[in-house]
Amino acid sequence: MGGLNKGVGKVEVTLKWDPSPIGAPEHDLDIIAGVYKAEDPYGAPVYLVHFGSRSPDGTITLNRDSRTGQGFGYDEAMTVELERLAPMYGRVVVGVAIQQGGGRRTFGDVANTGVRVREGHVELLTDDFSAFADATAATVVEFTRDGADGWEYQPVPRGFDADPQEFAARMGAQQV
């Protein structure tokens, strides 16, 4: 894969959305990161990081988890320290899934959604999920190890109609 952006080290992925209307079930969106082996970058993830978890080596951490979208600006945040990942890992895919406990919800059902990926103060990408109004989950960005150059990132906007568990299993699959 030939990306245009090289040398990312430590990034923050943040997520925002507006709370559901009064009396309606709460919207709960979650950032999910899948980590893949260098020798099998499109196979099953070695591990996932999401609410209630972190990477075994502490390189990927969900710093803030919002269940309602209440707050100012970006309410949920995940830190990914790519430069600290062991050489056996060659790919990290980050996505967002909508919890489906209160009934089926899509990005089109949730107001003011947004995701932002930054390295320090440099914004690498933003998206509002408007292209995925009918999706219940979407991939956002992938990071791939690029030999001596470190890590590169590539936007991977792709919508899914899947619950969070199914999305987590499929989010890193190679597009055909």
Backbone as a ProteinNet text record, in pm:
[ID]
protein_1_A
[PRIMARY]
MGGLNKGVGKVEVTLKWDPSPIGAPEHDLDIIAGVYKAEDPYGAPVYLVHFGSRSPDGTITLNRDSRTGQGFGYDEAMTVELERLAPMYGRVVVGVAIQQGGGRRTFGDVANTGVRVREGHVELLTDDFSAFADATAATVVEFTRDGADGWEYQPVPRGFDADPQEFAARMGAQQV
[TERTIARY]
85	0	89.4	71.6	150.9	71.4	98.2	29.2	105.8	41.5	104.4	163.3	125.5	160.1	245.4	367.2	459.2	504.3	548.6	615.3	526.9	402.6	321.6	369.1	361.8	410.6	305.8	249.6	148.3	29.7	-85.6	-204.2	-316.6	-407.7	-528.9	-648.3	-738.7	-863.1	-973.6	-1050.4	-1157.7	-1290.3	-1397.8	-1530.4	-1630.8	-1725.9	-1831.7	-1965	-2072.3	-2209	-2299.4	-2415.4	-2511.8	-2591.5	-2629.8	-2714.4	-2848.1	-2912.7	-3044.4	-3146.5	-3257	-3361.8	-3417	-3468.4	-3525.3	-3634.8	-3628.9	-3726.2	-3689.9	-3592.8	-3549.4	-3433.8	-3414.4	-3298.8	-3168	-3068.4	-2940.5	-2865.3	-2791.2	-2699.7	-2565.8	-2505.3	-2373.6	-2286.2	-2190.8	-2094.8	-1962.1	-1889.2	-1763	-1652.1	-1532.7	-1412.1	-1359.1	-1320.2	-1263.9	-1136.2	-1028.8	-903.7	-872.2	-839.2	-795.4	-648.9	-572.4	-428.6	-401.9	-323.7	-302.2	-153	-122.7	15.7	75.6	205.2	275.6	268.9	277.9	275	133.9	30.1	-107.9	-193.2	-163.9	-227.9	-378.6	-432	-575.8	-645.4	-575.7	-634.2	-715.7	-732.2	-805.6	-720.7	-783.9	-705.5	-640.5	-519	-450.6	-523.8	-563.3	-646.1	-721.8	-827.1	-909.8	-902.4	-911	-918.8	-1048.3	-1128.3	-1257	-1292.8	-1417	-1457.7	-1428.5	-1379.2	-1351.6	-1225.3	-1141.6	-1018.6	-906.7	-787.8	-671.5	-579	-479.5	-388.2	-304.8	-263.2	-185.2	-56	4.3	130.6	111.7	-11.8	-39.9	-18.5	-1.7	24.2	-103.6	-217.9	-346.7	-440.1	-489.6	-570.9	-692.1	-807.9	-927.8	-925.4	-897.6	-881.3	-1013.8	-1110.1	-1243.3	-1346.1	-1448.7	-1557.4	-1688.1	-1759.5	-1889.8	-1997.7	-2102.5	-2214.4	-2333.7	-2324.1	-2440.7	-2412.1	-2285.8	-2252.8	-2262.1	-2295.5	-2305.2	-2166.1	-2148.4	-2020.1	-1996.6	-1884.2	-1851.2	-1751.5	-1787.2	-1696.2	-1678.4	-1554.3	-1521.8	-1521.4	-1610.8	-1634.1	-1557.2	-1522.2	-1454.9	-1317.9	-1214.7	-1078.3	-998	-921.2	-831.3	-692.4	-591.4	-452.4	-389.4	-320.2	-252.9	-105.7	-19.5	124.6	191.2	187.2	238.1	386.6	465.3	609.9	649.5	559.6	587.9	538	461.7	410.3	524.3	517.2	619.3	626.3	744.7	762	671.1	619.8	531.2	398.1	364.2	239.3	266.7	186.1	210.5	95	-19.7	-136.9	-230.9	-284.9	-386.5	-500.3	-622.5	-740.9	-828.4	-874.5	-960.9	-1096.5	-1200.4	-1336.3	-1427.6	-1553.5	-1655.8	-1778.2	-1834.7	-1956.5	-2062.1	-2186.7	-2299.1	-2355	-2364	-2426.2	-2572.2	-2621.3	-2755.3	-2852.7	-2821.1	-2905.2	-3045.8	-3063.9	-3195.6	-3270.8	-3229.2	-3289.9	-3191.7	-3216.4	-3122.1	-3109.5	-2984.1	-2953.7	-2841	-2851.5	-2748.7	-2687	-2580.5	-2519.7	-2618.1	-2709.7	-2811.3	-2909.4	-2920.3	-3010.2	-2946.2	-2816.8	-2744	-2697.6	-2733.5	-2701.8	-2558.2	-2499.9	-2370.9	-2256.4	-2249.2	-2139.4	-2010.2	-1899.8	-1770.8	-1658.3	-1557	-1436.6	-1317.7	-1216	-1095.5	-973.9	-872.2	-745.5	-637.5	-563.4	-457.5	-328.9	-218.8	-88.2	-38.7	-35.8	-6.1	-114.7	-73.3	-170	-202.7	-146.8	-168.1	-287.5	-386.5	-504.4	-474.8	-485	-457.8	-582.5	-698.6	-823.1	-942.3	-1053.4	-1182.3	-1289.1	-1397.6	-1510.2	-1635.1	-1749.7	-1876.2	-1971.9	-1928.5	-2005.7	-2126.9	-2135.9	-2251.1	-2256.1	-2142.3	-2140.5	-2192.8	-2212.5	-2254.7	-2383.6	-2477	-2601.9	-2678	-2666.9	-2739.4	-2656.5	-2534.2	-2445.3	-2456.2	-2426.7	-2425.4	-2282.8	-2184.6	-2043.1	-1963	-1842.5	-1757.6	-1610.8	-1525	-1382	-1347	-1241.1	-1201	-1061.2	-965.2	-825.2	-751.7	-648	-558.4	-416.5	-338.7	-197.3	-121.9	-23	56.1	203.8	273.2	417.6	485.1	575.8	640.4	791.8	839.1	983.2	1054	1160.5	1243	1173.8	1071.7	1002	902.5	883.9	789.7	650.4	552.9	412.6	354.3	269.3	195.7	46.9	-29.9	-174.6	-245.8	-362.6	-444.8	-590.4	-666.6	-810.5	-871.7	-958.9	-1027.2	-1177.2	-1242.8	-1385.9	-1466.7	-1527.9	-1603.5	-1714.8	-1839.1	-1953.2	-1988.7	-2047.4	-2089.3	-2230.3	-2305.5	-2433.8	-2413.7	-2360.5	-2321.8	-2327.6	-2353.5	-2346.6	-2198.1	-2167.8	-2026.4	-1938.4	-1989.7	-1907.5	-1876.9	-1977.3	-1956.8	-1864.3	-1883.6	-1797.6	-1652.2	-1628.8	-1492.5	-1425.3	-1501.7	-1446	-1417.9	-1494.5	-1483.6	-1409.5	-1384.8	-1334.9	-1198.1	-1117	-983.4	-971.1	-1082.7	-1078.4	-1039.9	-970.3	-927.1	-1047.6	-1053.2	-1161.3	-1136.7	-1244	-1232.3	-1297
-116.3	0	122.3	211.4	332.5	450.5	492.5	607.9	734	843.9	973.5	1034.1	982.2	1045	950.4	990.5	904	966	878.3	923.5	960.4	911.5	942.3	856.6	912.8	841.2	819.8	927.1	919.5	1003.3	939.2	1009.2	999.8	1094.5	1092.3	1090.2	996.9	986.7	1031.8	1132.5	1182.7	1174.7	1161.6	1138.8	1229	1282.6	1364.7	1330.4	1361	1348.3	1419.1	1458	1522.1	1417.2	1448.1	1355.2	1333.9	1223	1195.4	1293.3	1314.3	1403.8	1353.4	1443.8	1409	1303.6	1199.7	1091.3	978.6	999.9	895.6	816.9	690.7	615.1	686.5	672.5	740.9	682.5	771.3	729.1	698.1	586.8	551.9	507.5	591.9	562.4	526.3	435.5	389.6	383.2	428.7	413.5	272.3	205.5	70.6	68.2	12.9	-4.6	-153.1	-199.9	-337.2	-338.7	-427.5	-437.7	-570.9	-564.8	-679.7	-711.2	-840	-884.2	-832.9	-807.2	-762.2	-868.2	-997	-1101.5	-1138.7	-1084.3	-1112.9	-987.1	-878.7	-750.2	-745.4	-841.5	-842.6	-964.5	-1034.1	-1148.4	-1103	-1192.7	-1158.8	-1064.4	-971.9	-883.9	-962.7	-923.2	-984.7	-944	-817.7	-770.2	-645.9	-616.6	-498.7	-410.8	-280	-185.4	-107.2	-102	-32.6	0.8	44.2	78.3	-39.2	-8.9	-112.7	-192.6	-151.7	-226.7	-132.8	-187.2	-117.4	-222.9	-180.1	-278	-341.5	-466.3	-534.1	-460.5	-392.5	-322.3	-173.9	-128.5	10.7	111.1	65.4	158.3	219.5	157.7	210	216	335.7	355.4	441	398	481.1	571.5	699.9	794.4	845.7	862.6	909.4	827.5	782.7	705.3	773	822.1	884	784.7	776.7	688.4	765.3	898.8	979.4	1088.1	1126.8	1238.6	1372.2	1369.2	1494.3	1546.1	1672.5	1736.5	1840	1902.5	2006	1951.7	1958.7	1915.7	1765.4	1723	1581	1516.6	1418.3	1359.1	1229.7	1159.5	1031.3	1044.7	987	1002.5	874.4	838.5	723.3	769.9	728.5	757	630.5	646.4	535	573.4	502.1	529	429.3	463.1	374.5	345.9	447	429.6	329.8	298.6	203.1	62	44.4	-89.5	-182.5	-305.1	-405.6	-429.9	-465.8	-490	-598.5	-688.3	-794.3	-739.3	-615.5	-554	-462.8	-477.5	-400	-313.2	-325.2	-248.4	-225.8	-104.1	-67.8	-1.4	-50.5	7.2	64.3	188.8	254.4	280.7	249.1	270.4	314.7	335.4	379.1	291.6	245	163.6	227.4	215.5	263.4	144.4	157.1	52.4	39.1	-83.3	-108.2	-155.5	-131.9	-179.2	-121.2	2	66.1	54.9	-34.8	-46.4	-2.7	-40	-11.4	138.9	186.2	326.7	333.1	430.5	454.7	591.4	622.3	754.7	864.3	835.8	933.1	963.3	874.4	893.8	975.1	998.7	1066.4	1203	1307	1443.5	1482.5	1562.3	1628.4	1531	1422.5	1328.2	1384.6	1345.6	1386.8	1305.2	1280.1	1213	1294.3	1298.8	1376.1	1293.6	1292.8	1226.1	1333.5	1343.8	1444.6	1382.6	1440.3	1410.4	1540.8	1548.3	1675.3	1774.9	1890.3	1991.9	1985.1	1886.6	1872.9	1780.9	1834.2	1756	1672.2	1539.7	1449.6	1426	1416.2	1400.7	1424.7	1461.1	1473.5	1412.9	1370.2	1316.3	1336.3	1348	1366.4	1249.4	1144.4	1023.3	1046.9	1162.9	1190.3	1094.7	1044	948.3	811	793.6	663.9	675.8	755.3	780	651.3	549.5	423.7	318	350.1	253.3	260	148.7	141.3	143.8	135.9	139.4	183.3	232.9	275.9	272.9	236.3	252.6	397.7	446.5	585.8	596.7	528.5	544	413.3	389.6	278.5	331.8	269.3	300.7	174.7	189.4	74.3	103.8	0.1	12.5	17.3	113.1	132.2	123.4	9.9	-13.2	93	146.1	243.4	378.5	405	533.1	539.1	431.5	431.3	393.5	475.4	447.4	551.5	507.5	599.6	582	682.6	670.9	690.6	633.4	640.2	645.8	745.2	741.9	618.1	549.5	431.2	441.1	540.4	556.5	443	363.8	248.6	218.9	219.6	195.5	48.5	10	-127.2	-125.4	-228.1	-249.4	-371.6	-347.5	-456.1	-407.7	-501.5	-464.5	-451.3	-394.8	-371.3	-496.2	-612.6	-733.9	-778.5	-777.8	-816.5	-716.5	-587.4	-484.6	-507.9	-534.1	-555.1	-672.5	-775.2	-891	-861.9	-769.2	-743.1	-614.6	-526	-392.6	-391.3	-490.2	-492.7	-575.6	-631.5	-715.6	-632.7	-694.9	-628.3	-600	-479.4	-443.8	-510.9	-557.3	-618.5	-532.3
0	0	0	-87.8	-93.1	-43.7	80.2	136.3	107.3	130	106.3	232.5	347.5	474.4	557.7	586.8	658.7	789.5	876	996.2	1113.4	1121.2	1238.9	1354.6	1475.4	1592.6	1699.1	1749.8	1855.3	1811	1798.1	1750.2	1853	1840.8	1922.2	1828.1	1852.2	1777	1871.5	1829.7	1914.4	1840.1	1917.2	1863	1933.1	1855.1	1914	1850.8	1923.5	1874.9	1974.7	1927.7	2016.1	2091.6	2215.2	2290.5	2219.5	2251.7	2193.6	2251.8	2180.3	2231.1	2364.7	2444.1	2574.2	2555.3	2637.4	2631.9	2537.8	2451.5	2357.5	2418.9	2378.3	2427.3	2391.5	2477.8	2456.5	2337.1	2268.6	2162.3	2228.3	2193.7	2246.3	2130.6	2092.7	1987.3	2052.3	1991.8	2049.3	1946.5	1987.5	1906.9	1930.2	1822.4	1830.3	1747.2	1804	1729.9	1721.8	1601.8	1580.8	1543.5	1604.9	1579.9	1509.1	1399.6	1312.8	1301.5	1286.4	1272	1141.3	1142.4	1022.2	912.6	948	845.4	801	867.3	829.3	852.4	778.9	807.6	781	706.9	678.6	740.2	827	896.8	1015.7	1109.5	1232.3	1317.4	1388	1473.8	1588.1	1623.3	1737.1	1864.5	1871.1	1981.6	1938.7	2016.2	1995.1	2118.3	2095.1	2206.1	2187.6	2293.7	2291.7	2435.6	2458.4	2594	2687.4	2804.9	2903.2	2876.5	2782.2	2756.3	2715.6	2707.5	2653.3	2596.8	2521.9	2463.9	2575.6	2557.5	2661.5	2698.4	2601.3	2627.3	2660.4	2666.8	2703.1	2591.4	2467.1	2356.9	2299.2	2326.3	2279.3	2399.8	2427.3	2546.7	2513.7	2560.2	2551.5	2674.3	2651.5	2760.9	2815	2726.6	2767.1	2691.4	2763.6	2703.6	2740.6	2642.3	2664.5	2625.4	2704.3	2671.6	2618.3	2621.5	2584.8	2483	2464.2	2377.7	2449.4	2578.7	2653.8	2685.3	2665.1	2688.7	2580.9	2588.2	2490.8	2390.4	2264.8	2159.3	2156.1	2145.8	2132.8	2271.7	2291.3	2422.7	2446.7	2340.4	2355.2	2290.1	2353.2	2300.7	2320.1	2215.5	2219.6	2176.9	2251.3	2216.9	2159.7	2046.3	1979.4	1967.4	2039.1	2036.5	1941.4	1815	1710.5	1725.7	1762.4	1770.7	1879.2	1970.4	2077.4	2047.6	1940.1	1907.4	1867.9	1914.6	1883.3	1732.9	1681.1	1537	1480	1564.4	1514.6	1464.2	1500.4	1456	1337.5	1232.5	1112	1067.9	1135.8	1091.4	1208.6	1214.4	1313.3	1237.9	1257.7	1195.1	1305.5	1285.3	1383.5	1319.8	1393.8	1346.4	1458.3	1422.6	1517.7	1498.3	1609.9	1605.8	1695.5	1654.5	1734.6	1811.6	1943.4	2024.6	1983.2	1974.6	1922.7	2030.9	2159.1	2268.6	2271.3	2228.6	2232	2101	2013.7	1881.2	1774.8	1652	1542.6	1520	1521.7	1494.3	1392.7	1303.8	1203.1	1227.9	1156.1	1170.2	1132.7	1040.1	1002.3	1113.7	1212.3	1326.4	1438.2	1430.1	1537.8	1487.4	1560.8	1517.3	1550.5	1461.2	1483.4	1513.3	1436.1	1456.7	1397.1	1456	1402.3	1462.3	1382.4	1428.3	1379	1461.2	1427.8	1467.9	1380.7	1410	1406.5	1517.5	1527.5	1579.4	1533	1590.6	1649.2	1782.1	1846.9	1810.7	1756.3	1714.8	1565.5	1497.5	1353.5	1327.9	1259.6	1225.7	1101.9	1115.7	1004.8	921.4	987.5	913.3	1003.5	940.4	1008.3	918	978.9	903.6	987.1	920.6	992.5	971.3	907.4	880.6	790.5	726.9	639.7	520.6	477.5	366.9	409.6	540.2	593.5	673	624.2	696.7	727.1	642	662.6	734.8	771.5	835.4	987.9	1051.6	1198.3	1253.3	1164.1	1201.8	1080.1	1103.4	992.1	1033.4	938.1	961.2	929	992.1	977.4	916.7	977.6	939.1	965.8	884.2	913.1	917.2	1002.4	1015.6	977	888.5	846.6	867.3	912.7	935.3	798.6	782.3	653.3	668.9	714.8	726.6	807.9	754.4	824.8	842.6	762.8	772	886.7	960.6	1071.2	1024.6	1057.8	1029.6	936.2	846.1	759.9	790	758.1	777.9	645.8	640.4	520.4	565.5	522.9	551.7	486.4	558.8	504.5	533.6	477.6	504.9	441.7	527.5	480.2	580	533.7	620.6	630.2	742.3	769	827.1	798.5	864.1	952.9	1071.8	1161.2	1305	1397.1	1538.3	1575.2	1692.9	1727.3	1723.3	1765.1	1763.9	1621	1536.1	1396.3	1326	1353.8	1296.3	1336.9	1465.3	1514	1442.9	1409.5	1339.9	1192.9	1132.8	988.3	951.9	1045.7	1013.8	945.5	968.9	910	784.3	738.4	617.8	495.5	406.2	284.4	195.2	141.8	49.2	-84.2	-145.3	-277.3	-381.4
[MASK]
++++++++++++++++++++++++++++++++++++++++++++++++++++++++++++++++++++++++++++++++++++++++++++++++++++++++++++++++++++++++++++++++++++++++++++++++++++++++++++++++++++++++++++++++

